[in-house]
């Protein structure tokens, strides 16, 4: 572990000016247009959401001269909701405070007694925009989806179709996201995303994201944030962006509160509970959950080999699949106010469980149409992944005298242990097994992170953010491969050690002029890699290889936004992103998931570097809102799955072989035709162009989803959600389209403190058929999967306790480790 830290990138200045052609004006217009008198007074305050008490980032604050009724200056709230208007002359004013989706709030009678006065108007609460239709007034209710300057927020707790499901069920309803039947998530058509929990990395995400999403009950999720253009403050990983899952907890409340939820279903059952306690300066929060899921399906996999002599061989595999899994999560956290300016917080999270997939498979192998009995047999396959992870964090925040001026020092240690087992018993009908395979892989992934963030606001309405971060990763993988036949036994062992240290520093510089908001930044990251793997082969020979690598990246970012007439917002963003390969892609150990199908990592992979461009527009009306975003991604050394042939085996490995260009548009709209009825929907339409030295593929793709809810009154409500994903283009083939739909009905109980709901998953379809085709030079593959995903579940939930809002919101910081490309599937090739 290297003992140095990079501290760079200080200072940036930006100027802006506007000019207007002279024209004739009336005396009144001339008076209104004259520059406002300048003084040294200052007006400050904080803008919060009236319902959630959370900051309203980028809210516009206009300073109005009472004598003329004209705006003479303004400011924009920062990410804490704080604003300051500098250099104000003595006089009488009012403030107009507004933001997209909220009612405008007016602060009257703001009096500046002298040129050196400091006036704090306190907290300004913005309520959701009041919507009027006919004679009905629809008052502030948080919408299902909110479009903010730098992210899309999906309020999962408002969607009753989520009750009793898991995080994968939630994410498939979020605009710009798509989730396939295995739980693999994509953002705007790319699987290169980083998933955080409460702004932090977690050991639960250290391996397969698809498996991790099954472990998180939907009832524990408050919101999902999709950040498509992260600023330099975030780690540079995630070429498509960041998904941040916010769970239901609120340590900013005084008193005791909690909740419980239980679900029983035909495909999964789960339970979860939470408890929040705050007494004075100390707050404690705890959550616990468990989930058990079960499903089944069937599959076929037909591979045609093109032999060197011009003939063809054909392998046909058919089987039934059973999936079982059980996971648990527990978290305990605290925060303590040492005094008015110093806060310390920390916590521990524990997660673990087991995923098991059983497959009874029959295989037939033919050579030029003639069956080969040596390769025709039945196979009992069992894939089992066990994992246990622990996260520890301790954070300290110091706030200086000036509002928004603070220093945060953060630390986190994450430990993950994973055991992967792949067992195969091959036999002929009516006979004992003639071949046993035991394919084991035990792994450990430890990360130690230190981070410091400093925020300095200036009097000229600018803000400078500086930070530094180190991540020390140590990864170990011990693999064991054993073949047992009637007459022979072969063993091989592989030990793989991998260390990856990242040293980073960043700055961002933001300023606002009237309704224009600009934020520029840069992030420097140095990556140091050391690897060592040792293998004992089946023939008794040994192999050892060590390697090291080092590379530096300077990552720029710029974000612009402009609000017109307080209801129309335009934005433009540019940044670069890094995608470092995780152990899933690096581990060279062979894992034979099925007869003839082997997954093998590539320790020589380089990081991807992607340019990301985005332009967006959003607006809202009395009963509707719409948003549209154009985007483009360009990656020159994309990591792609590369199928290869070794004898009769298909080796699935990875390489930096492709150029990936994606151009698309994402759309979202919501409508409230009447007070009780809400409709919303989103779509993502994009073109992908993939090229490598041997292959190329391109085509249009899209995904759409819709949501509709109706409140019948007296605590009864219903909701529908559905979506469709078109076929997916891959470098050597395509993955077929798929769809989903869900219905839910809920009745509130105990005066709104609880409820019971019925959820139906895909009730109008018995199963979903999936096709995956691969077109390679040496072979073609046709895989067909039939997933029986129709299900029903009943959920009961109850909330207890009485809490009171604190006068000031609590400030919390957290580490975000989002810098490694994650694997998908079910923990193949290393199980970490």
URZI-V237336 format. One record per pair of residues at least 6 apart in sequence whose C-alpha atoms are under 8 Angstrom apart, sorted by the first residue. I is the first residue (numbers start at 1). GAP is how many residues later the second one is. Records with the same first field share a line. If there is no record, write none. Layout:
# URZI-V237336
I: GAP, GAP
This chain:
# URZI-V237336
1: 471, 500
2: 499
5: 463, 464, 465, 498, 499
6: 462, 497, 498, 499
7: 461, 497, 498
8: 497, 498, 516
9: 496, 497, 498, 513, 515
10: 456, 497
12: 497
32: 36, 38
35: 37
36: 36
37: 51, 52
38: 49, 50, 51
39: 48, 49, 50, 51, 76, 77
40: 46, 47, 48, 49, 75, 76, 77
41: 45, 46, 47, 48, 49, 71, 73, 74, 75, 76, 77, 78
42: 42, 43, 44, 45, 46, 74, 75, 76, 77
43: 41, 42, 43, 45, 75, 76, 77, 78
44: 38, 39, 40, 41, 74, 75, 76, 77, 78
45: 37, 38, 39, 75, 76, 77, 78, 79
46: 9, 31, 34, 35, 36, 37, 76, 77, 78
47: 8, 9, 12, 30, 34, 35, 36, 76, 77, 78, 79
48: 6, 7, 8, 33, 75, 76, 77, 78
49: 6, 7, 76, 77, 78
50: 75, 76, 77, 78
51: 76
53: 72, 756
54: 755
55: 24, 25, 26, 27
56: 21, 23, 24, 25, 43
57: 20, 21, 22, 23, 24
58: 18, 19, 20, 21, 23, 41, 91
59: 17, 18, 22, 38, 39, 40
60: 14, 15, 16, 17, 36, 37, 38, 39, 455
61: 13, 14, 15, 16, 22, 34, 35, 36, 37
62: 9, 10, 11, 12, 13, 33, 34, 35, 452
63: 8, 9, 10, 11, 30, 31, 32, 33
64: 6, 7, 8, 9, 29, 30, 31, 32
65: 6, 7, 27, 28, 29
66: 26, 27, 28
73: 12, 441
74: 11, 439, 440
75: 8, 9, 10, 386, 437, 438, 439, 440
76: 7, 436, 438, 439, 441
77: 6
80: 324
82: 321, 322
84: 375, 377
85: 376
86: 373, 374, 375
88: 27
89: 23, 25, 26
90: 21, 22, 23, 24, 25
91: 20, 21, 22, 23
92: 17, 18, 19, 20
93: 15, 16, 17, 18
94: 12, 13, 14, 15, 16
95: 11, 12, 13, 15
96: 8, 9, 10, 11
97: 7, 8, 9, 10
98: 6, 7, 28, 468
99: 467, 468
100: 466, 467, 468, 469, 519, 520
101: 27, 28, 466, 519
102: 24, 25, 26, 27, 28
103: 23, 24, 25, 26, 27
104: 22
105: 19, 20, 21
110: 11
112: 6, 7
127: 13
128: 11, 12, 13, 14
129: 10, 11, 493
130: 7, 8, 9, 10, 492
131: 6, 7, 8, 491, 492
132: 6, 490, 491
133: 489, 490, 541, 542
136: 539
137: 538
138: 537
142: 13
143: 12, 15
144: 10, 11, 12, 14, 15
145: 7, 8, 9, 10
146: 6, 7, 8, 9
147: 6, 471, 480
149: 412, 422
150: 77, 78, 79, 80
151: 74, 75, 76, 77, 78
152: 23, 73, 74, 75
153: 70, 71, 72, 73
154: 20, 21, 69, 70, 71
155: 67, 68, 69
156: 6, 14, 65, 66, 67, 68
157: 62, 64, 65, 66
159: 560
160: 558, 559, 584, 585, 586, 597
161: 558, 559, 560, 581, 582, 583, 584, 598
162: 7, 8, 56, 57
163: 55, 56, 594, 596, 632
164: 53, 54, 55, 98, 99, 100, 105, 106, 595, 629, 630, 631
165: 52, 53, 54, 103
166: 47, 48, 49, 50, 51, 52, 53
167: 46, 47, 48, 49, 50, 51, 54
168: 11, 15, 17, 42, 45, 46
169: 49
170: 48
171: 6, 7, 8, 14, 53
172: 6, 7, 13
173: 532, 533, 548, 549, 550
174: 50
175: 493, 506, 507, 508, 509, 530
176: 11, 12, 490, 506, 507, 508
177: 8, 9, 10, 11, 12
178: 7, 8, 9, 10, 11, 525, 547
179: 6, 7
180: 558
181: 606
182: 28, 643
183: 26, 27, 28, 30, 31, 642
184: 7, 25, 26, 640, 641
185: 6, 24, 25
186: 6, 7
187: 6, 53, 54
188: 52, 476, 478, 496, 498
189: 497
190: 50
191: 49
192: 46, 47, 48, 49, 387, 629, 630
193: 44, 45, 46, 47, 48, 49, 50, 628, 629
194: 43, 44, 47, 48, 49, 624, 625, 626, 627, 628
195: 6, 10, 14, 47, 48, 49, 50, 623
196: 6, 9, 46, 47, 48, 49, 620, 622
197: 47, 48, 49, 50
198: 46, 47, 48, 49
199: 45, 46, 47, 615, 616, 617
200: 614, 615, 616, 617
201: 614, 615, 616, 617
202: 189, 212
203: 148, 186, 187, 188, 211, 212, 213
204: 8, 147, 148, 185
205: 7
206: 210, 239, 616, 626
207: 377, 615, 616, 620, 624, 625
208: 614, 615, 616, 617, 618, 619, 623, 624
209: 613, 614, 615
210: 614, 615, 616
211: 144, 614, 615, 616
215: 75, 76, 111, 112, 113, 114
216: 73, 75, 113
217: 53, 54, 55, 72, 73, 74
219: 42, 53
220: 27, 28, 52
221: 24, 25, 26, 27
222: 23, 24, 25, 26
223: 22, 23, 24
224: 19, 20, 21, 22
225: 18, 19, 20, 21
226: 15, 16, 17, 18
227: 14, 15, 16, 17
228: 12, 13, 14
229: 12, 344, 345, 346, 383, 385
230: 11, 12, 345
231: 277, 290, 326, 327, 328, 344
232: 274, 275, 276, 289, 290, 291, 323, 324, 325
233: 234, 273, 274, 275, 290
234: 582, 584
235: 581, 582, 583, 584
236: 287, 319, 340, 341, 342, 343, 582, 583
237: 340, 341, 342, 343, 581, 582, 583, 584
238: 339, 340, 341, 580, 581, 582, 583
239: 337, 338, 339, 340, 370, 371, 373
240: 372, 393
242: 576
249: 25, 27, 36
250: 26, 35
251: 25, 26, 27, 32, 33, 34, 84
252: 26, 31, 553, 554, 557, 558
253: 24, 25, 550, 551, 552, 553
254: 23, 24, 25, 26, 549, 550, 551, 552
255: 21, 22, 23, 24, 546, 547, 548, 549
256: 19, 20, 21, 22, 545, 546, 547
257: 18, 19, 20, 542, 543, 544, 545, 546
258: 15, 16, 17, 18, 541, 542, 543
259: 14, 15, 16, 538, 539, 540, 541
260: 11, 12, 13, 14, 537, 538, 539
261: 10, 11, 12, 534, 535, 536, 537
262: 7, 8, 9, 10, 533, 534, 535
263: 6, 7, 8, 530, 531, 532, 533
264: 6, 529, 530, 531
265: 526, 527, 528, 529
266: 525, 526, 527
267: 26, 27, 28, 522, 524, 525
268: 23, 24, 25, 26, 525
269: 22, 23, 24, 524
270: 19, 20, 21, 22
271: 18, 19, 20
272: 15, 16, 17, 18
273: 14, 15, 16
274: 11, 12, 13, 14
275: 10, 11, 12
276: 7, 8, 9, 10
277: 6, 7, 8
278: 6
281: 55, 56, 57
282: 52, 53, 54, 55
283: 51, 52, 53
284: 48, 49, 50, 51
285: 47, 48, 49
286: 44, 45, 46, 47
287: 42, 43, 44, 45
288: 40, 41, 42, 43
289: 39, 40, 41
290: 36, 37, 38, 39
291: 35, 36, 37
292: 32, 33, 34, 35
293: 30, 31, 32, 33
294: 28, 29, 30, 31
295: 27, 28, 29, 493, 494
296: 24, 25, 26, 27, 491, 492
297: 23, 24, 25, 488, 489, 490, 491
298: 20, 21, 22, 23, 487, 488, 489
299: 19, 20, 21, 22, 484, 485, 486, 487
300: 16, 17, 18, 19, 482, 483, 484, 485
301: 15, 16, 17, 480, 481, 482, 483
302: 12, 13, 14, 15, 479, 480, 481
303: 11, 12, 13, 476, 477, 478, 479
304: 8, 9, 10, 11, 475, 476, 477
305: 7, 8, 9, 473, 474, 475
306: 6, 7, 472, 473
307: 6, 471
311: 57
312: 55, 56
313: 52, 53, 54, 55, 56
314: 51, 52, 53
315: 48, 49, 50, 51
316: 47, 48, 49
317: 44, 45, 46, 47
318: 43, 44, 45
319: 40, 41, 42, 43
320: 39, 40, 41
321: 36, 37, 38, 39
322: 35, 36, 37
323: 32, 33, 34, 35
324: 31, 32, 33
325: 28, 29, 30, 31
326: 27, 28, 29
327: 24, 25, 26, 27
328: 23, 24, 25
329: 20, 21, 22, 23
330: 19, 20, 21
331: 16, 17, 18, 19
332: 15, 16, 17
333: 12, 13, 14, 15
334: 11, 12, 13
335: 8, 9, 10, 11
336: 7, 8, 9
337: 6, 7
338: 6
341: 57, 58, 59
342: 54, 55, 56, 57
343: 53, 54, 55
344: 50, 51, 52, 53
345: 49, 50, 51
346: 46, 47, 48, 49
347: 44, 45, 46, 47
348: 42, 43, 44, 45
349: 41, 42, 43
350: 38, 39, 40, 41
351: 37, 38, 39
352: 34, 35, 36, 37
353: 33, 34, 35
354: 30, 31, 32, 33
355: 29, 30, 31
356: 26, 27, 28, 29
357: 25, 26, 27
358: 22, 23, 24, 25
359: 20, 21, 22, 23
360: 18, 19, 20, 21
361: 17, 18, 19, 20
362: 14, 15, 16, 17
363: 12, 13, 14, 15, 16
364: 7, 8, 11, 12, 13
365: 6, 7, 8, 10, 11
366: 6
377: 49, 50, 51, 52
378: 48, 49, 50, 51
379: 45, 46, 47, 48
380: 43, 44, 45, 46
381: 41, 42, 43, 44, 213
382: 39, 40, 41, 42
383: 37, 38, 39, 40, 210
384: 36, 37, 38
385: 33, 34, 35, 36, 442, 446
386: 32, 33, 34
387: 29, 30, 31, 32
388: 28, 29, 30
389: 25, 26, 27, 28
390: 24, 25, 26
391: 21, 22, 23, 24
392: 20, 21, 22
393: 17, 18, 19, 20
394: 16, 17, 18
395: 13, 14, 15, 16, 418, 419
396: 12, 13, 14
397: 9, 10, 11, 12, 415, 416
398: 8, 9, 10
399: 6, 7, 8
400: 6
404: 51, 52, 53
405: 49, 50, 51, 52
406: 48, 49, 50
407: 45, 46, 47, 48
408: 44, 45, 46, 405
409: 41, 42, 43, 44
410: 40, 41, 42, 403, 404, 405
411: 37, 38, 39, 40, 404
412: 35, 36, 37, 38, 403
413: 33, 34, 35, 36
414: 31, 32, 33, 34
415: 29, 30, 31, 32
416: 28, 29, 30, 416
417: 25, 26, 27, 28, 415
418: 24, 25, 26, 413, 414
419: 21, 22, 23, 24, 412
420: 20, 21, 22, 407, 410, 411
421: 17, 18, 19, 20
422: 15, 16, 17, 18, 169, 170, 171
423: 13, 14, 15, 16
424: 11, 12, 13, 14, 170
425: 8, 9, 10, 11, 12
426: 7, 8, 9, 10
427: 6, 7, 8
434: 51, 52
435: 48, 49, 50, 51
436: 47, 48, 49
437: 44, 45, 46, 47
438: 42, 43, 44, 45
439: 40, 41, 42, 43, 152, 153
440: 39, 40, 41
441: 36, 37, 38, 39, 389, 390
442: 35, 36, 37, 388, 389
443: 32, 33, 34, 35, 387, 388, 389
444: 31, 32, 33, 388
445: 28, 29, 30, 31, 387
446: 27, 28, 29
447: 24, 25, 26, 27
448: 23, 24, 25
449: 20, 21, 22, 23
450: 19, 20, 21
451: 16, 17, 18, 19, 364
452: 15, 16, 17
453: 12, 13, 14, 15
454: 11, 12, 13
455: 8, 9, 10, 11
456: 7, 8, 9
457: 6, 7
458: 6
461: 50, 51
462: 47, 48, 49, 50
463: 46, 47, 48
464: 43, 44, 45, 46
465: 41, 42, 43, 44
466: 39, 40, 41, 42
467: 38, 39, 40
468: 35, 36, 37, 38
469: 33, 34, 35, 36
470: 31, 32, 33, 34
471: 30, 31, 32
472: 27, 28, 29, 30
473: 26, 27, 28
474: 23, 24, 25, 26
475: 22, 23, 24, 108
476: 19, 20, 21, 22
477: 17, 18, 19, 20, 110, 353
478: 15, 16, 17, 18
479: 14, 15, 16, 110
480: 11, 12, 13, 14
481: 10, 11, 12
482: 7, 8, 9, 10
483: 6, 7, 8
484: 6
490: 48, 49
491: 46, 47
492: 43, 44, 45, 46
493: 42, 43, 44
494: 39, 40, 41, 42, 95
495: 38, 39, 40
496: 35, 36, 37, 38, 91, 92
497: 34, 35, 36
498: 31, 32, 33, 34
499: 30, 31, 32
500: 27, 28, 29, 30
501: 26, 27, 28
502: 23, 24, 25, 26
503: 22, 23, 24
504: 19, 20, 21, 22
505: 18, 19, 20
506: 15, 16, 17, 18
507: 14, 15, 16
508: 11, 12, 13, 14
509: 10, 11, 12
510: 7, 8, 9, 10
511: 6, 7, 8
512: 6
515: 47, 48, 49
516: 44, 45, 46, 47
517: 43, 44, 45
518: 40, 41, 42, 43
519: 39, 40, 41
520: 36, 37, 38, 39
521: 35, 36, 37
522: 32, 33, 34, 35
523: 31, 32, 33
524: 28, 29, 30, 31
525: 27, 28, 29
526: 24, 25, 26, 27
527: 23, 24, 25
528: 20, 21, 22, 23
529: 19, 20, 21
530: 16, 17, 18, 19
531: 15, 16, 17, 72
532: 12, 13, 14, 15
533: 11, 12, 13
534: 8, 9, 10, 11
535: 7, 8, 9
536: 6, 7
537: 6
555: 20, 21, 22
556: 18, 19, 20
557: 16, 17, 18, 19
558: 15, 16, 17
559: 12, 13, 14, 15
560: 11, 12, 13
561: 8, 9, 10, 11
562: 7, 8, 9
563: 6, 7
567: 52, 53
568: 49, 50, 51, 52
569: 48, 49, 50
570: 45, 46, 47, 48
571: 44, 45, 46
572: 41, 42, 43, 44
573: 40, 41, 42
574: 37, 38, 39, 40
575: 36, 37, 38
576: 33, 34, 35, 36
577: 32, 33, 34, 35
578: 29, 30, 31, 32, 241
579: 28, 29, 30, 240, 241, 242
580: 26, 27, 28, 239, 240, 241
581: 24, 25, 26, 239, 240, 241
582: 238, 239, 240, 241
583: 18, 247, 249
584: 17, 238, 239, 243, 244, 245, 246, 247, 248
585: 15, 16, 17, 18, 20, 68, 69, 238, 244
586: 15, 16, 17, 18, 19
587: 13, 14, 15, 16, 242, 243
588: 12, 13, 14, 15, 241
589: 11, 12, 240, 241
590: 8, 9, 10, 11, 239
591: 7, 8, 9, 237, 238, 239
592: 6, 7
593: 6, 235
595: 54
596: 52, 53, 54
597: 52, 53, 54, 55
598: 51, 52, 53, 54
599: 52, 53, 54, 229, 230
600: 51, 52, 53, 54, 229
601: 52, 53, 228
602: 51, 52, 53
605: 34, 49, 50, 51
606: 50
608: 27, 28, 29, 30, 31, 48
609: 26, 27, 28
610: 23, 24, 25, 26
611: 22, 23, 24
612: 19, 20, 21, 22
613: 18, 19, 20
614: 15, 16, 17, 18
615: 14, 15, 16
616: 11, 12, 13, 14
617: 10, 11, 12
618: 7, 8, 9, 10
619: 6, 7, 8
620: 6
623: 48, 49, 50
624: 45, 46, 47, 48
625: 44, 45, 46
626: 41, 42, 43, 44
627: 40, 41, 42
628: 37, 38, 39, 40
629: 36, 37, 38
630: 33, 34, 35, 36
631: 32, 33, 34
632: 29, 30, 31, 32
633: 27, 28, 29, 30
634: 25, 26, 27, 28
635: 24, 25, 26
636: 22, 23, 24
637: 19, 20, 21, 22, 23
638: 17, 18, 19, 20, 21, 22
639: 15, 16, 17, 18, 19
640: 14, 15, 16, 17, 18, 91
641: 11, 12, 13, 14
642: 10, 11, 12, 13
643: 7, 8, 9, 10, 133
644: 6, 7, 8, 9
645: 6, 133
657: 35, 36
658: 32, 33, 34, 35, 73
659: 30, 31, 32, 33
660: 28, 29, 30, 31
661: 27, 28, 29
662: 24, 25, 26, 27
663: 23, 24, 25
664: 20, 21, 22, 23
665: 19, 20, 21
666: 16, 17, 18, 19
667: 15, 16, 17
668: 12, 13, 14, 15
669: 11, 12, 13
670: 8, 9, 10, 11
671: 7, 8, 9
672: 6, 7
676: 34, 35, 36
677: 31, 32, 33, 34
678: 30, 31, 32
679: 27, 28, 29, 30
680: 26, 27, 28
681: 23, 24, 25, 26
682: 22, 23, 24
683: 19, 20, 21, 22
684: 18, 19, 20
685: 15, 16, 17, 18
686: 14, 15, 16
687: 11, 12, 13, 14
688: 10, 11, 12, 13, 41
689: 7, 8, 9, 10
690: 6, 7, 8, 40, 41
691: 6, 40
695: 36, 37
696: 35, 36
697: 32, 33, 34, 35, 36
698: 31
699: 30
701: 25, 26, 27, 28
702: 23, 24
703: 20, 21, 22, 23
704: 19, 20, 21
705: 16, 17, 18, 19
706: 15, 16, 17
707: 12, 13, 14, 15
708: 11, 12, 13
709: 8, 9, 10, 11
710: 7, 8, 9
711: 6, 7
712: 6
715: 31, 32, 33, 34, 37
716: 29, 30, 31, 32
717: 28, 29, 30
718: 25, 26, 27, 28
719: 24, 25, 26
720: 21, 22, 23, 24
721: 20, 21, 22
722: 17, 18, 19, 20
723: 16, 17, 18
724: 13, 14, 15, 16
725: 12, 13, 14
726: 10, 11, 12
727: 7, 8, 9, 10, 11
728: 6, 7, 8, 9
729: 6
732: 42, 43, 44
733: 39, 40, 41, 42
734: 38, 39, 40
735: 35, 36, 37, 38
736: 34, 35, 36
737: 33, 34
738: 30, 31, 32
739: 29
740: 21, 22
741: 20, 21, 22
742: 17, 18, 19, 20, 21
743: 16, 17, 18
744: 13, 14, 15, 16
745: 12, 13, 14
746: 9, 10, 11, 12
747: 8, 9, 10
748: 6, 7, 8
749: 6, 7
753: 45, 46, 47
754: 42, 43, 44, 45
755: 41, 42, 43
756: 38, 39, 40, 41
757: 37, 38, 39
758: 34, 35, 36, 37
759: 33, 34, 35
760: 30, 31, 32, 33
761: 28, 29, 30, 31
762: 27, 28, 29
763: 27, 28
765: 25
766: 22, 23, 24
767: 19, 20, 21, 22, 23
768: 18, 19, 20, 21
769: 15, 16, 17, 18
770: 14, 15, 16, 17
771: 11, 12, 13, 14
772: 10, 11, 12
773: 7, 8, 9, 10
774: 6, 7, 8
775: 6
